[in-house]
């Protein structure tokens, strides 16, 4: 009778390593993309498969590389970045979207999450927080940076008297504009954020002032902040 030694030989008890997470970077600033590449390249288990410098390129790169996580800046040049979230969710549902941007007004956070984003992180986050967010989103979790989490908590757990939307006389777009001017953004930045012409933003502001019956922008900002809209920039 032949005996077969089934004990593992030295060096043979190695479990296969899990496949690295594939990440696609979508940011209009080369320095940010380079920084994220360096961060992810410094750890095991995450590989940057491609990047995109405009919103128009994102879906093509996603479909070409099928990343596990798309790290998306909401200030990416091009058409509506929120629409990009919708497109990725429909065309590549296996790709999770992590928003990585400079601002966290409630309109942007709400719109991004409704569009299918699974995480929202501000660019001032530390490297460890970015790595944790990418891994958490890839694992199917929903994650917010600390600053964003505070905003989300206020939205969902504010007292009932504050939960009603203020200024019901405003349209949804006018309320967006009011919140952004209350956050301290100039017209040009609001136009980029909402993909509108600067003149259109000016028209919306004029309508807001008329409907709120205030004489100037500063008074509208005070009323908006008193109602809980917007945040002064850090």
SULLIN-V164142 format. One record per residue. N is the residue number from 1. RES is the residue in one small letter. PHI is phi as a letter, one per 20 degrees, with the letter a starting at -180 (none if undefined). PSI is psi in radians with two decimals (NA if undefined). NEAR is the number of other ideal C-beta (glycine too) atoms within 12 Angstrom. Layout:
BEGIN
N | RES | PHI | PSI | NEAR
N | RES | PHI | PSI | NEAR
END
This chain:
BEGIN
1 | x | none | 2.34 | 3
2 | x | e | 2.24 | 4
3 | x | e | 2.37 | 6
4 | x | d | 2.14 | 6
5 | x | e | 1.93 | 8
6 | x | e | 0.03 | 7
7 | x | f | 2.45 | 9
8 | x | f | 2.43 | 10
9 | x | f | 2.75 | 9
10 | x | g | 2.28 | 7
11 | x | n | -0.04 | 6
12 | x | e | -0.11 | 10
13 | x | e | 0.94 | 9
14 | x | d | 2.10 | 9
15 | x | f | 2.51 | 7
16 | x | f | 2.39 | 6
17 | x | f | 2.51 | 8
18 | x | f | 2.67 | 14
19 | x | f | 2.37 | 13
20 | x | f | 2.55 | 21
21 | x | f | 2.33 | 31
22 | x | e | 2.19 | 29
23 | x | c | 2.41 | 44
24 | x | d | 2.28 | 43
25 | x | d | 2.24 | 43
26 | x | c | 1.71 | 46
27 | x | b | 2.43 | 38
28 | x | f | -0.17 | 27
29 | x | d | 2.02 | 22
30 | x | g | -0.63 | 14
31 | x | f | -0.58 | 14
32 | x | f | -0.78 | 26
33 | x | f | -0.75 | 27
34 | x | f | -0.70 | 17
35 | x | f | -0.73 | 23
36 | x | f | -0.69 | 36
37 | x | g | -0.77 | 24
38 | x | f | -0.72 | 17
39 | x | f | -0.89 | 27
40 | x | f | -0.55 | 33
41 | x | f | -0.25 | 19
42 | x | e | -0.09 | 16
43 | x | c | 2.76 | 22
44 | x | e | 2.61 | 14
45 | x | n | -0.01 | 20
46 | x | c | 2.27 | 34
47 | x | c | 2.24 | 24
48 | x | e | 2.02 | 33
49 | x | e | -0.38 | 26
50 | x | a | 2.98 | 26
51 | x | b | 2.87 | 33
52 | x | c | 2.40 | 36
53 | x | d | 0.00 | 25
54 | x | b | 2.73 | 23
55 | x | f | -0.56 | 33
56 | x | f | -0.42 | 20
57 | x | e | -0.25 | 27
58 | x | f | -0.93 | 42
59 | x | f | -0.71 | 33
60 | x | g | -0.77 | 20
61 | x | f | -0.65 | 33
62 | x | f | -0.81 | 38
63 | x | f | -0.50 | 21
64 | x | f | -0.67 | 19
65 | x | d | -0.27 | 27
66 | x | l | 1.04 | 23
67 | x | f | 2.77 | 38
68 | x | f | -0.63 | 35
69 | x | c | 2.33 | 46
70 | x | d | 2.05 | 51
71 | x | e | 1.93 | 52
72 | x | d | 2.22 | 53
73 | x | e | 2.28 | 40
74 | x | f | -0.08 | 42
75 | x | d | 0.28 | 28
76 | x | g | 2.32 | 37
77 | x | f | 2.53 | 22
78 | x | p | -2.86 | 25
79 | x | f | -3.09 | 20
80 | x | g | 2.06 | 24
81 | x | f | -0.50 | 39
82 | x | f | -0.65 | 33
83 | x | f | -0.56 | 24
84 | x | f | -0.74 | 41
85 | x | g | -0.80 | 39
86 | x | g | -0.79 | 26
87 | x | f | -0.77 | 29
88 | x | f | -0.72 | 39
89 | x | f | -0.64 | 26
90 | x | f | -0.78 | 18
91 | x | e | -0.48 | 21
92 | x | b | 1.21 | 29
93 | x | f | -0.31 | 19
94 | x | f | -0.25 | 21
95 | x | e | 2.12 | 39
96 | x | e | 2.44 | 37
97 | x | d | 2.19 | 48
98 | x | d | 2.03 | 50
99 | x | f | 2.27 | 48
100 | x | c | 1.74 | 44
101 | x | b | -3.11 | 36
102 | x | e | -0.25 | 31
103 | x | c | 2.76 | 36
104 | x | b | 0.81 | 38
105 | x | f | 2.67 | 41
106 | x | f | -0.58 | 35
107 | x | f | -0.80 | 35
108 | x | f | -0.75 | 39
109 | x | f | -0.84 | 36
110 | x | f | -0.79 | 26
111 | x | f | -0.72 | 28
112 | x | f | -0.76 | 39
113 | x | f | -0.65 | 30
114 | x | f | -0.49 | 16
115 | x | e | -0.12 | 26
116 | x | o | 0.02 | 30
117 | x | f | 2.55 | 39
118 | x | d | -0.02 | 35
119 | x | a | 2.74 | 40
120 | x | b | 2.05 | 46
121 | x | c | 2.44 | 43
122 | x | e | 2.66 | 31
123 | x | f | -0.23 | 30
124 | x | e | 0.03 | 18
125 | x | f | 2.61 | 32
126 | x | f | 2.87 | 15
127 | x | g | -0.70 | 21
128 | x | f | -0.65 | 14
129 | x | f | -0.67 | 27
130 | x | f | -0.80 | 35
131 | x | f | -0.77 | 29
132 | x | f | -0.69 | 25
133 | x | f | -0.76 | 42
134 | x | f | -0.80 | 42
135 | x | f | -0.68 | 29
136 | x | f | -0.79 | 25
137 | x | f | -0.72 | 35
138 | x | f | -0.53 | 32
139 | x | e | 0.01 | 20
140 | x | n | 0.10 | 15
141 | x | e | 2.84 | 17
142 | x | d | 2.26 | 24
143 | x | c | 2.47 | 33
144 | x | c | 2.55 | 32
145 | x | f | 2.82 | 30
146 | x | g | -0.79 | 20
147 | x | f | -0.71 | 26
148 | x | f | -0.69 | 38
149 | x | g | -0.68 | 24
150 | x | f | -0.72 | 20
151 | x | f | -0.74 | 31
152 | x | f | -0.71 | 26
153 | x | f | -0.73 | 15
154 | x | f | -0.66 | 21
155 | x | f | -0.73 | 23
156 | x | e | -0.38 | 17
157 | x | c | 0.28 | 13
158 | x | f | 2.69 | 19
159 | x | g | 2.71 | 10
160 | x | g | -0.60 | 7
161 | x | f | -0.42 | 9
162 | x | e | -0.16 | 16
163 | x | f | -0.36 | 14
164 | x | f | 2.41 | 12
165 | x | f | 2.19 | 22
166 | x | f | 2.82 | 24
167 | x | l | 1.03 | 29
168 | x | f | -0.28 | 13
169 | x | f | -0.26 | 16
170 | x | e | 2.58 | 27
171 | x | f | 2.94 | 17
172 | x | f | -0.71 | 18
173 | x | f | -0.72 | 22
174 | x | f | -0.64 | 33
175 | x | f | -0.66 | 32
176 | x | g | -0.82 | 36
177 | x | f | -0.75 | 44
178 | x | f | -0.74 | 44
179 | x | f | -0.64 | 42
180 | x | f | -0.63 | 39
181 | x | f | -0.55 | 45
182 | x | f | -0.45 | 36
183 | x | e | -0.05 | 30
184 | x | n | 0.22 | 23
185 | x | e | 2.41 | 32
186 | x | f | 2.94 | 19
187 | x | g | -0.68 | 25
188 | x | f | -0.70 | 17
189 | x | f | -0.66 | 22
190 | x | f | -0.71 | 38
191 | x | f | -0.76 | 24
192 | x | f | -0.72 | 27
193 | x | f | -0.72 | 33
194 | x | d | 0.06 | 34
195 | x | l | 0.84 | 24
196 | x | c | 2.80 | 25
197 | x | f | 2.58 | 15
198 | x | g | -0.66 | 20
199 | x | f | -0.66 | 14
200 | x | f | -0.71 | 19
201 | x | f | -0.76 | 31
202 | x | g | -0.70 | 21
203 | x | f | -0.72 | 21
204 | x | f | -0.71 | 33
205 | x | f | -0.70 | 36
206 | x | f | -0.72 | 23
207 | x | f | -0.68 | 24
208 | x | f | -0.81 | 36
209 | x | f | -0.70 | 27
210 | x | f | -0.78 | 17
211 | x | f | -0.59 | 21
212 | x | e | -0.15 | 32
213 | x | l | 0.82 | 14
214 | x | d | 2.73 | 23
215 | x | e | -0.45 | 13
216 | x | b | 2.99 | 17
217 | x | f | -0.73 | 28
218 | x | f | -0.71 | 16
219 | x | f | -0.66 | 19
220 | x | f | -0.68 | 35
221 | x | f | -0.75 | 29
222 | x | f | -0.80 | 20
223 | x | f | -0.69 | 28
224 | x | f | -0.78 | 36
225 | x | f | -0.61 | 21
226 | x | f | -0.53 | 17
227 | x | e | 0.00 | 25
228 | x | n | 0.14 | 25
229 | x | e | 2.57 | 36
230 | x | m | 2.93 | 33
231 | x | b | 2.41 | 28
232 | x | f | 2.53 | 15
233 | x | f | 2.59 | 16
234 | x | f | NA | 12
END
